[in-house]
């Protein structure tokens, strides 16, 4: 949420890694502040192909990862994307 009660929607770059969708953000961004207060979240992705493609909605709980090894592995997944 923003400081007022309107919901906050923001695009994120993601990569599938270790059975989960990973995304990154700067520590002071609104989405990080929101997830710190409530880790439940939804992500929507899709294509702009009206006659094809796949749309997906993922719902779950965001988990902050700080371990160097895990972050390096995730970074490699982003590089492959």
C-alpha positions as CSV (number, residue, x, y, z in Angstrom):
1,X,0.0,0.0,0.0
2,X,1.0,3.6,-0.5
3,X,0.9,5.9,2.5
4,X,-2.8,6.5,1.6
5,X,-5.0,3.4,1.2
6,X,-4.6,2.9,-2.6
7,X,-3.0,-0.4,-3.6
8,X,0.5,-0.3,-5.1
9,X,1.2,-2.1,-8.4
10,X,4.7,-2.1,-9.9
11,X,6.5,-4.1,-12.6
12,X,9.3,-6.4,-11.5
13,X,11.9,-8.3,-13.5
14,X,11.9,-12.0,-12.5
15,X,13.6,-15.3,-13.0
16,X,12.5,-18.8,-12.2
17,X,15.1,-20.4,-9.8
18,X,15.1,-23.2,-7.3
19,X,11.3,-23.8,-7.7
20,X,10.4,-20.1,-7.1
21,X,10.0,-16.8,-8.9
22,X,12.8,-14.5,-7.8
23,X,12.8,-10.8,-8.2
24,X,15.0,-8.0,-7.0
25,X,14.4,-4.5,-5.7
26,X,16.2,-1.7,-3.9
27,X,15.7,-1.7,-0.1
28,X,13.9,1.7,0.0
29,X,11.4,0.9,-2.8
30,X,7.7,0.9,-1.9
31,X,7.3,-2.8,-2.8
32,X,10.0,-3.8,-0.2
33,X,8.4,-1.6,2.4
34,X,5.0,-3.3,1.7
35,X,6.5,-6.8,1.7
36,X,8.2,-6.1,5.0
37,X,4.9,-5.3,6.5
38,X,3.0,-8.2,4.9
39,X,4.8,-10.8,2.8
40,X,1.7,-12.1,1.1
41,X,1.8,-11.0,-2.6
42,X,0.6,-11.6,-6.1
43,X,2.5,-11.4,-9.4
44,X,0.9,-11.3,-12.8
45,X,2.7,-11.8,-16.1
46,X,1.8,-12.5,-19.6
47,X,2.4,-11.6,-23.3
48,X,1.0,-9.0,-25.6
49,X,0.0,-11.7,-28.2
50,X,-3.8,-11.5,-28.4
51,X,-4.1,-14.8,-30.2
52,X,-1.6,-16.8,-28.1
53,X,0.8,-16.8,-25.3
54,X,0.3,-17.5,-21.7
55,X,-0.9,-15.3,-18.8
56,X,0.0,-16.4,-15.3
57,X,-0.9,-15.3,-11.8
58,X,1.3,-16.4,-8.9
59,X,0.2,-15.9,-5.3
60,X,2.4,-16.6,-2.3
61,X,4.7,-15.3,0.3
62,X,7.8,-13.3,-0.5
63,X,10.9,-14.3,1.4
64,X,13.9,-12.0,1.6
65,X,17.2,-13.7,0.7
66,X,20.5,-12.3,1.9
67,X,22.9,-15.2,1.6
68,X,25.7,-14.6,-0.8
69,X,25.7,-18.1,-2.3
70,X,21.9,-18.1,-2.9
71,X,22.1,-14.6,-4.4
72,X,24.9,-15.6,-6.8
73,X,22.9,-18.6,-8.0
74,X,19.8,-16.4,-8.5
75,X,21.9,-13.8,-10.4
76,X,23.0,-16.5,-12.8
77,X,19.3,-17.4,-13.3
78,X,18.7,-13.8,-14.2
79,X,21.6,-13.8,-16.6
80,X,20.2,-16.8,-18.4
81,X,16.7,-15.2,-18.7
